[in-house]
Amino acid sequence: EIDLSIQEYKMALEKDNTMQMAYFGLGNISMKQARYGDAETYYKKAIENTPAADLRNALFYNNLSWVYIDGERDLKEAEKLIQKAMLLDTVRLYIYLDTLGVIYTESNEFTKAEATLLSAAEYAKTDAAALKHIYLHLSELYQATDSNDKLQDMFRKIVDIAK
């Protein structure tokens, strides 16, 4: 129901153009459709319409950083954004450490990537869904570095989570 969701978000913004969650929803849809320019605009509007200290900004910064990762635009900017997210929301630190680990992997900073992703896994040890994402990102790192033993270990951990 993507088209219906877009329509609803846009109707909500017609009534109140400061609804940050509508912008966030449109940004998420744009990301799924690989429309990175639109996603960037929507996430920035969400941030612009949210008080600076609001915890929701951490998620907005996180998702905006993914625009710069997936859109292959600017990994340094992605890192700056994720650092802001980490300062705002220390409760869900594992989310932002996971994103930071991906940034380091994409930047070929493999040692930093592994340490960051392992730290994310430690923080997320009771969240199976988060662990699955983190282990997938570790698998990508280990594949990129030809670390076959570690890669097999990650696959085992992913299978264990699915059980």
MDTraj code that builds the backbone (N, CA, C; nanometers):
import mdtraj as md
import numpy as np

residues = "GLU ILE ASP LEU SER ILE GLN GLU TYR LYS MET ALA LEU GLU LYS ASP ASN THR MET GLN MET ALA TYR PHE GLY LEU GLY ASN ILE SER MET LYS GLN ALA ARG TYR GLY ASP ALA GLU THR TYR TYR LYS LYS ALA ILE GLU ASN THR PRO ALA ALA ASP LEU ARG ASN ALA LEU PHE TYR ASN ASN LEU SER TRP VAL TYR ILE ASP GLY GLU ARG ASP LEU LYS GLU ALA GLU LYS LEU ILE GLN LYS ALA MET LEU LEU ASP THR VAL ARG LEU TYR ILE TYR LEU ASP THR LEU GLY VAL ILE TYR THR GLU SER ASN GLU PHE THR LYS ALA GLU ALA THR LEU LEU SER ALA ALA GLU TYR ALA LYS THR ASP ALA ALA ALA LEU LYS HIS ILE TYR LEU HIS LEU SER GLU LEU TYR GLN ALA THR ASP SER ASN ASP LYS LEU GLN ASP MET PHE ARG LYS ILE VAL ASP ILE ALA LYS".split()
xyz = np.array([
    [0.0820, -0.1197, 0.0000],
    [0.0000, 0.0000, 0.0000],
    [0.0865, 0.1264, 0.0000],
    [0.1942, 0.1233, -0.0730],
    [0.2862, 0.2368, -0.0747],
    [0.2184, 0.3623, -0.1281],
    [0.1453, 0.3486, -0.2375],
    [0.0795, 0.4669, -0.2951],
    [-0.0188, 0.5288, -0.1972],
    [-0.0934, 0.4445, -0.1266],
    [-0.1881, 0.4946, -0.0279],
    [-0.1144, 0.5631, 0.0874],
    [-0.0034, 0.5056, 0.1300],
    [0.0760, 0.5661, 0.2369],
    [0.1275, 0.7036, 0.1953],
    [0.1792, 0.7131, 0.0742],
    [0.2286, 0.8416, 0.0235],
    [0.1156, 0.9442, 0.0237],
    [0.0019, 0.9018, -0.0243],
    [-0.1150, 0.9906, -0.0307],
    [-0.1538, 1.0390, 0.1094],
    [-0.1561, 0.9486, 0.2065],
    [-0.1933, 0.9847, 0.3442],
    [-0.0911, 1.0799, 0.4065],
    [0.0365, 1.0512, 0.3874],
    [0.1395, 1.1396, 0.4409],
    [0.1278, 1.2795, 0.3811],
    [0.1061, 1.2855, 0.2516],
    [0.0963, 1.4161, 0.1855],
    [-0.0292, 1.4916, 0.2287],
    [-0.1378, 1.4204, 0.2506],
    [-0.2593, 1.4848, 0.3018],
    [-0.2345, 1.5390, 0.4424],
    [-0.1637, 1.4631, 0.5236],
    [-0.1318, 1.5086, 0.6590],
    [-0.0476, 1.6357, 0.6534],
    [0.0477, 1.6411, 0.5607],
    [0.1333, 1.7589, 0.5480],
    [0.0574, 1.8794, 0.4936],
    [-0.0468, 1.8550, 0.4148],
    [-0.1306, 1.9663, 0.3686],
    [-0.2023, 2.0314, 0.4865],
    [-0.2400, 1.9509, 0.5844],
    [-0.3074, 2.0020, 0.7044],
    [-0.2083, 2.0681, 0.7995],
    [-0.0891, 2.0111, 0.8098],
    [0.0129, 2.0630, 0.9012],
    [0.1502, 2.0307, 0.8423],
    [0.2139, 2.1306, 0.7838],
    [0.3415, 2.1053, 0.7150],
    [0.4604, 2.0956, 0.8107],
    [0.4318, 2.0798, 0.9414],
    [0.5405, 2.0605, 1.0383],
    [0.5391, 1.9192, 1.0969],
    [0.4595, 1.8297, 1.0410],
    [0.4487, 1.6930, 1.0947],
    [0.5728, 1.6115, 1.0580],
    [0.6671, 1.6085, 1.1521],
    [0.7940, 1.5430, 1.1250],
    [0.7798, 1.3950, 1.0927],
    [0.6830, 1.3269, 1.1527],
    [0.6694, 1.1838, 1.1260],
    [0.6168, 1.1570, 0.9847],
    [0.5412, 1.2503, 0.9287],
    [0.4979, 1.2360, 0.7893],
    [0.6187, 1.2491, 0.6962],
    [0.7047, 1.3464, 0.7252],
    [0.8271, 1.3602, 0.6457],
    [0.9147, 1.2357, 0.6597],
    [0.9237, 1.1842, 0.7817],
    [1.0038, 1.0643, 0.8068],
    [0.9479, 0.9452, 0.7275],
    [0.8167, 0.9288, 0.7285],
    [0.7535, 0.8204, 0.6531],
    [0.7799, 0.8329, 0.5037],
    [0.7683, 0.9543, 0.4523],
    [0.7965, 0.9769, 0.3095],
    [0.9445, 0.9512, 0.2790],
    [1.0305, 0.9862, 0.3726],
    [1.1727, 0.9576, 0.3547],
    [1.1994, 0.8087, 0.3488],
    [1.1335, 0.7327, 0.4366],
    [1.1521, 0.5875, 0.4370],
    [1.1026, 0.5242, 0.3074],
    [0.9896, 0.5699, 0.2590],
    [0.9381, 0.5179, 0.1315],
    [1.0348, 0.5523, 0.0186],
    [1.0834, 0.6748, 0.0175],
    [1.1780, 0.7168, -0.0868],
    [1.3050, 0.6322, -0.0830],
    [1.3530, 0.6009, 0.0374],
    [1.4721, 0.5156, 0.0485],
    [1.4458, 0.3779, -0.0119],
    [1.3294, 0.3196, 0.0197],
    [1.2969, 0.1864, -0.0334],
    [1.2903, 0.1875, -0.1853],
    [1.2564, 0.3031, -0.2414],
    [1.2474, 0.3157, -0.3863],
    [1.3768, 0.3689, -0.4483],
    [1.4821, 0.3802, -0.3662],
    [1.6134, 0.4290, -0.4099],
    [1.6056, 0.5692, -0.4698],
    [1.5130, 0.6488, -0.4188],
    [1.5025, 0.7897, -0.4588],
    [1.5736, 0.8708, -0.3499],
    [1.7057, 0.8704, -0.3566],
    [1.7882, 0.9247, -0.2496],
    [1.7728, 1.0754, -0.2327],
    [1.7586, 1.1483, -0.3413],
    [1.7401, 1.2930, -0.3319],
    [1.6123, 1.3276, -0.2564],
    [1.5036, 1.2561, -0.2888],
    [1.3769, 1.2788, -0.2187],
    [1.3893, 1.2402, -0.0717],
    [1.4524, 1.1263, -0.0457],
    [1.4693, 1.0804, 0.0925],
    [1.5480, 1.1836, 0.1725],
    [1.6536, 1.2349, 0.1139],
    [1.7344, 1.3369, 0.1819],
    [1.6498, 1.4590, 0.2168],
    [1.5717, 1.5049, 0.1224],
    [1.4852, 1.6209, 0.1461],
    [1.3870, 1.5941, 0.2589],
    [1.3224, 1.4798, 0.2559],
    [1.2226, 1.4474, 0.3586],
    [1.2849, 1.4321, 0.4970],
    [1.3984, 1.3636, 0.5064],
    [1.4621, 1.3475, 0.6367],
    [1.5084, 1.4827, 0.6919],
    [1.5599, 1.5678, 0.6052],
    [1.6018, 1.7006, 0.6504],
    [1.4821, 1.7819, 0.6979],
    [1.3685, 1.7665, 0.6317],
    [1.2458, 1.8356, 0.6761],
    [1.2000, 1.7813, 0.8114],
    [1.2140, 1.6528, 0.8332],
    [1.1777, 1.5936, 0.9625],
    [1.2650, 1.6537, 1.0720],
    [1.3946, 1.6636, 1.0460],
    [1.4878, 1.7206, 1.1438],
    [1.4559, 1.8681, 1.1680],
    [1.4318, 1.9392, 1.0614],
    [1.4020, 2.0828, 1.0688],
    [1.2774, 2.1110, 1.1538],
    [1.1829, 2.0191, 1.1541],
    [1.0566, 2.0385, 1.2252],
    [1.0512, 1.9681, 1.3605],
    [1.1676, 1.9322, 1.4128],
    [1.1760, 1.8623, 1.5410],
    [1.2716, 1.9392, 1.6316],
    [1.2342, 1.9587, 1.7575],
    [1.3275, 2.0253, 1.8506],
    [1.4618, 1.9521, 1.8548],
    [1.5688, 2.0260, 1.8643],
    [1.7048, 1.9711, 1.8535],
    [1.7316, 1.8563, 1.9511],
    [1.6789, 1.8644, 2.0713],
    [1.7081, 1.7618, 2.1722],
    [1.6107, 1.6441, 2.1688],
    [1.5156, 1.6467, 2.0793],
    [1.4158, 1.5399, 2.0695],
    [1.4835, 1.4103, 2.0244],
    [1.4556, 1.3001, 2.0959],
    [1.5169, 1.1706, 2.0635],
    [1.4839, 1.1223, 1.9229],
    [1.3694, 1.1638, 1.8696],
    [1.3351, 1.1201, 1.7337],
    [1.4380, 1.1662, 1.6324],
    [1.5049, 1.2771, 1.6610],
    [1.6081, 1.3236, 1.5685],
    [1.7183, 1.2203, 1.5495],
    [1.7442, 1.1399, 1.6510],
    [1.8473, 1.0365, 1.6372],
    [1.8122, 0.9414, 1.5227],
    [1.6864, 0.8988, 1.5174],
    [1.6434, 0.8111, 1.4074],
    [1.6456, 0.8844, 1.2737],
    [1.6074, 1.0123, 1.2769],
    [1.6100, 1.0908, 1.1530],
    [1.7538, 1.1037, 1.1016],
    [1.8476, 1.1333, 1.1923],
    [1.9889, 1.1417, 1.1542],
    [2.0399, 1.0070, 1.1035],
    [2.0001, 0.8997, 1.1708],
    [2.0422, 0.7656, 1.1287],
    [1.9964, 0.7380, 0.9856],
    [1.8689, 0.7618, 0.9604],
    [1.8174, 0.7315, 0.8272],
    [1.8768, 0.8242, 0.7211],
    [1.8997, 0.9503, 0.7583],
    [1.9643, 1.0416, 0.6641],
    [2.1058, 0.9936, 0.6340],
    [2.1741, 0.9387, 0.7325],
    [2.3092, 0.8881, 0.7061],
    [2.3049, 0.7738, 0.6041],
    [2.1976, 0.6927, 0.6083],
    [2.1843, 0.5847, 0.5099],
    [2.1675, 0.6383, 0.3679],
    [2.1097, 0.7564, 0.3547],
    [2.1015, 0.8194, 0.2222],
    [2.2422, 0.8373, 0.1675],
    [2.3325, 0.8832, 0.2543],
    [2.4701, 0.9080, 0.2112],
    [2.5504, 0.7790, 0.1949],
    [2.5092, 0.6739, 0.2635],
    [2.5761, 0.5445, 0.2465],
    [2.5264, 0.4775, 0.1182],
    [2.3956, 0.4552, 0.1097],
    [2.3384, 0.3825, -0.0039],
    [2.3443, 0.4629, -0.1330],
    [2.3316, 0.5927, -0.1209],
    [2.3380, 0.6781, -0.2389],
    [2.4799, 0.7020, -0.2852],
    [2.5757, 0.6415, -0.2125],
    [2.7184, 0.6518, -0.2456],
    [2.7602, 0.7966, -0.2673],
    [2.7206, 0.8793, -0.1726],
    [2.7464, 1.0211, -0.1908],
    [2.8576, 1.0739, -0.1011],
    [2.8445, 1.0510, 0.0287],
    [2.9384, 1.1184, 0.1176],
    [2.9457, 1.0447, 0.2511],
    [3.0412, 0.9549, 0.2636],
    [3.0543, 0.8755, 0.3859],
    [3.0989, 0.9597, 0.5050],
    [3.1729, 1.0659, 0.4807],
    [3.2135, 1.1550, 0.5906],
    [3.0907, 1.2248, 0.6492],
    [3.0008, 1.2686, 0.5637],
    [2.8767, 1.3314, 0.6112],
    [2.7909, 1.2287, 0.6852],
    [2.7861, 1.1080, 0.6338],
    [2.7115, 1.0013, 0.7008],
    [2.7669, 0.9788, 0.8410],
    [2.8990, 0.9818, 0.8544],
    [2.9610, 0.9616, 0.9856],
    [2.9267, 1.0767, 1.0803],
    [2.9282, 1.1995, 1.0314],
    [2.8925, 1.3140, 1.1158],
    [2.7491, 1.3014, 1.1662],
    [2.6602, 1.2604, 1.0784],
    [2.5187, 1.2471, 1.1163],
    [2.5001, 1.1380, 1.2208],
    [2.5697, 1.0273, 1.2035],
    [2.5516, 0.9173, 1.2977],
    [2.6130, 0.9522, 1.4329],
    [2.7173, 1.0338, 1.4337],
    [2.7733, 1.0809, 1.5607],
    [2.6703, 1.1663, 1.6358],
    [2.5947, 1.2484, 1.5631],
    [2.4883, 1.3281, 1.6254],
    [2.3819, 1.2358, 1.6854],
    [2.3460, 1.1332, 1.6105],
    [2.2443, 1.0385, 1.6589],
    [2.2911, 0.9721, 1.7881],
    [2.4177, 0.9333, 1.7918],
    [2.4721, 0.8644, 1.9090],
    [2.4722, 0.9537, 2.0328],
    [2.4908, 1.0832, 2.0137],
    [2.4876, 1.1767, 2.1262],
    [2.3462, 1.1959, 2.1799],
    [2.2489, 1.1897, 2.0906],
    [2.1096, 1.2116, 2.1302],
    [2.0463, 1.0922, 2.1997],
    [2.0745, 0.9741, 2.1506],
    [2.0023, 0.8546, 2.1966],
    [2.1010, 0.7457, 2.2366],
    [2.1328, 0.7414, 2.3643],
    [2.2273, 0.6411, 2.4124],
    [2.1583, 0.5091, 2.4459],
    [2.0259, 0.5099, 2.4528],
    [1.9523, 0.3875, 2.4849],
    [1.9573, 0.2886, 2.3683],
    [1.9439, 0.3400, 2.2481],
    [1.9473, 0.2540, 2.1286],
    [2.0798, 0.2695, 2.0546],
    [2.1863, 0.2763, 2.1307],
    [2.3194, 0.2977, 2.0751],
    [2.3558, 0.1924, 1.9708],
    [2.3088, 0.0694, 1.9912],
    [2.3429, -0.0386, 1.8983],
    [2.2965, -0.0099, 1.7553],
    [2.1863, 0.0617, 1.7405],
    [2.1383, 0.0970, 1.6060],
    [2.2424, 0.1838, 1.5355],
    [2.2903, 0.2823, 1.6070],
    [2.3822, 0.3799, 1.5483],
    [2.5232, 0.3227, 1.5330],
    [2.5627, 0.2368, 1.6259],
    [2.6917, 0.1690, 1.6107],
    [2.6898, 0.0778, 1.4885],
    [2.5769, 0.0134, 1.4649],
    [2.5630, -0.0711, 1.3463],
    [2.5821, 0.0124, 1.2197],
    [2.5143, 0.1254, 1.2134],
    [2.5281, 0.2136, 1.0969],
    [2.6721, 0.2624, 1.0834],
    [2.7330, 0.3006, 1.1944],
    [2.8718, 0.3470, 1.1917],
    [2.9648, 0.2359, 1.1434],
    [2.9386, 0.1131, 1.1849],
    [3.0187, 0.0003, 1.1379],
    [3.0094, -0.0171, 0.9872],
    [2.8907, 0.0030, 0.9327],
    [2.8733, -0.0052, 0.7870],
    [2.9515, 0.1070, 0.7186],
    [2.9466, 0.2258, 0.7759],
    [3.0223, 0.3386, 0.7197],
    [3.1710, 0.3037, 0.7155],
    [3.2221, 0.2482, 0.8256],
    [3.3636, 0.2100, 0.8277],
    [3.3943, 0.0996, 0.7262],
    [3.3025, 0.0042, 0.7108],
    [3.3227, -0.1007, 0.6104],
    [3.3293, -0.0397, 0.4714],
    [3.2344, 0.0484, 0.4416],
    [3.2316, 0.1135, 0.3094],
    [3.3550, 0.2005, 0.2858],
    [3.4138, 0.2503, 0.3952],
    [3.5343, 0.3342, 0.3866],
    [3.6627, 0.2514, 0.3881],
    [3.6480, 0.1185, 0.3881],
    [3.7619, 0.0262, 0.3942],
    [3.8438, 0.0423, 0.5220],
    [3.7800, 0.0854, 0.6280],
    [3.8431, 0.0928, 0.7601],
    [3.7972, -0.0315, 0.8367],
    [3.8502, -0.1459, 0.7962],
    [3.7971, -0.2738, 0.8393],
    [3.8178, -0.3026, 0.9880],
    [3.9293, -0.2616, 1.0435],
    [3.9530, -0.2849, 1.1866],
    [3.8509, -0.2071, 1.2699],
    [3.8314, -0.0794, 1.2355],
    [3.7323, 0.0023, 1.3064],
    [3.5917, -0.0534, 1.2843],
    [3.5637, -0.1015, 1.1646],
    [3.4315, -0.1569, 1.1342],
    [3.4023, -0.2770, 1.2223],
    [3.4977, -0.3670, 1.2325],
    [3.4755, -0.4874, 1.3128],
    [3.4546, -0.4517, 1.4598],
    [3.5395, -0.3670, 1.5141],
    [3.5260, -0.3286, 1.6556],
    [3.3910, -0.2618, 1.6813],
    [3.3492, -0.1769, 1.5901],
    [3.2229, -0.1042, 1.6069],
    [3.1039, -0.1986, 1.5966],
    [3.1061, -0.2886, 1.4991],
    [2.9952, -0.3827, 1.4829],
    [2.9890, -0.4827, 1.5979],
    [3.1044, -0.5275, 1.6465],
    [3.1032, -0.6174, 1.7626],
    [3.0504, -0.5471, 1.8870],
    [3.0824, -0.4190, 1.8996],
    [3.0278, -0.3400, 2.0105],
    [2.8764, -0.3264, 1.9963],
    [2.8292, -0.3034, 1.8741],
    [2.6844, -0.2955, 1.8492],
    [2.6175, -0.4261, 1.8906],
    [2.6786, -0.5376, 1.8553],
    [2.6215, -0.6685, 1.8902],
    [2.6148, -0.6865, 2.0411],
    [2.7155, -0.6392, 2.1106],
    [2.7163, -0.6502, 2.2571],
    [2.6015, -0.5688, 2.3182],
    [2.5803, -0.4488, 2.2681],
    [2.4702, -0.3650, 2.3181],
    [2.3336, -0.4236, 2.2836],
    [2.3262, -0.4962, 2.1728],
    [2.1975, -0.5479, 2.1239],
    [2.1722, -0.6921, 2.1639],
    [2.2490, -0.7456, 2.2559],
    [2.2459, -0.8900, 2.2823],
    [2.1086, -0.9461, 2.3160],
    [2.0134, -0.8642, 2.3590],
    [1.8788, -0.9147, 2.3893],
    [1.7777, -0.8825, 2.2798],
    [1.8208, -0.8205, 2.1706],
    [1.7315, -0.7815, 2.0615],
    [1.7658, -0.8653, 1.9379],
    [1.6911, -0.9733, 1.9186],
    [1.7219, -1.0676, 1.8098],
    [1.7178, -1.0021, 1.6722],
    [1.6201, -0.9161, 1.6485],
    [1.6088, -0.8510, 1.5173],
    [1.7303, -0.7620, 1.4906],
    [1.7713, -0.6869, 1.5915],
    [1.8883, -0.6007, 1.5754],
    [2.0145, -0.6843, 1.5549],
    [2.0270, -0.7920, 1.6326],
    [2.1437, -0.8793, 1.6175],
    [2.1531, -0.9359, 1.4765],
    [2.0392, -0.9735, 1.4197],
    [2.0397, -1.0281, 1.2840],
    [2.0981, -0.9263, 1.1853],
    [2.0568, -0.8005, 1.1969],
    [2.1100, -0.6959, 1.1080],
    [2.2599, -0.6760, 1.1298],
    [2.2978, -0.6711, 1.2551],
    [2.4398, -0.6508, 1.2880],
    [2.5232, -0.7678, 1.2354],
    [2.4754, -0.8905, 1.2555],
    [2.5484, -1.0072, 1.2056],
    [2.5557, -1.0080, 1.0528],
    [2.4511, -0.9617, 0.9878],
    [2.4555, -0.9514, 0.8414],
    [2.5632, -0.8512, 0.7986],
    [2.5714, -0.7398, 0.8708],
    [2.6746, -0.6407, 0.8380],
    [2.8138, -0.6932, 0.8699],
    [2.8272, -0.7699, 0.9773],
    [2.9557, -0.8346, 1.0050],
    [2.9891, -0.9351, 0.8960],
    [2.8897, -1.0073, 0.8476],
    [2.9119, -1.1027, 0.7380],
    [2.9640, -1.0315, 0.6147],
    [2.9063, -0.9160, 0.5833],
    [2.9531, -0.8374, 0.4678],
    [3.0978, -0.7940, 0.4880],
    [3.1307, -0.7534, 0.6095],
    [3.2683, -0.7146, 0.6410],
    [3.3623, -0.8331, 0.6234],
    [3.3243, -0.9476, 0.6804],
    [3.4117, -1.0647, 0.6726],
    [3.4241, -1.1165, 0.5298],
    [3.3210, -1.0999, 0.4514],
    [3.3299, -1.1383, 0.3102],
    [3.4269, -1.0452, 0.2368],
    [3.4181, -0.9158, 0.2667],
    [3.5062, -0.8184, 0.2020],
    [3.6523, -0.8385, 0.2398],
    [3.6767, -0.8934, 0.3584],
    [3.8148, -0.9120, 0.4051],
    [3.8620, -1.0566, 0.3929],
    [3.7836, -1.1391, 0.3264],
    [3.8167, -1.2809, 0.3078],
    [3.8440, -1.3525, 0.4401],
    [3.7661, -1.3191, 0.5409],
    [3.7776, -1.3831, 0.6725],
    [3.6754, -1.4956, 0.6805],
    [3.7078, -1.6064, 0.6144],
    [3.6101, -1.7135, 0.5964],
    [3.5644, -1.7791, 0.7262],
    [3.6557, -1.7982, 0.8209],
    [3.6155, -1.8591, 0.9482],
    [3.5157, -1.7694, 1.0220],
    [3.5442, -1.6409, 1.0247],
    [3.4538, -1.5465, 1.0908],
    [3.3214, -1.5366, 1.0147],
    [3.3281, -1.5448, 0.8842],
    [3.2071, -1.5401, 0.8018],
    [3.1179, -1.6599, 0.8333],
    [3.1745, -1.7773, 0.8409],
    [3.0972, -1.8974, 0.8747],
    [3.0366, -1.8864, 1.0142],
    [3.1110, -1.8283, 1.1079],
    [3.0605, -1.8084, 1.2432],
    [2.9383, -1.7155, 1.2416],
    [2.9439, -1.6111, 1.1607],
    [2.8296, -1.5194, 1.1513],
    [2.7075, -1.5913, 1.0934],
    [2.7290, -1.6729, 0.9924],
    [2.6172, -1.7482, 0.9341],
    [2.5532, -1.8399, 1.0382],
    [2.6363, -1.9039, 1.1201],
    [2.5833, -1.9886, 1.2270],
    [2.5001, -1.9070, 1.3259],
    [2.5490, -1.7901, 1.3608],
    [2.4757, -1.7044, 1.4536],
    [2.3436, -1.6579, 1.3938],
    [2.3425, -1.6278, 1.2668],
    [2.2190, -1.5849, 1.2001],
    [2.1179, -1.7002, 1.1993],
    [2.1650, -1.8205, 1.1696],
    [2.0781, -1.9382, 1.1705],
    [2.0229, -1.9635, 1.3113],
    [2.1077, -1.9481, 1.4125],
    [2.0641, -1.9661, 1.5512],
    [1.9529, -1.8678, 1.5880],
    [1.9637, -1.7460, 1.5421],
    [1.8608, -1.6456, 1.5704],
    [1.7287, -1.6865, 1.5060],
    [1.7368, -1.7441, 1.3874],
    [1.6150, -1.7810, 1.3138],
    [1.5422, -1.8983, 1.3782],
    [1.6116, -1.9729, 1.4644],
    [1.5492, -2.0915, 1.5265],
    [1.4469, -2.0547, 1.6293],
])
top = md.Topology()
chain = top.add_chain()
for i, resn in enumerate(residues, 1):
    res = top.add_residue(resn, chain, resSeq=i)
    for name in ("N", "CA", "C"):
        top.add_atom(name, md.element.get_by_symbol(name[0]), res)
traj = md.Trajectory(xyz[None], top)
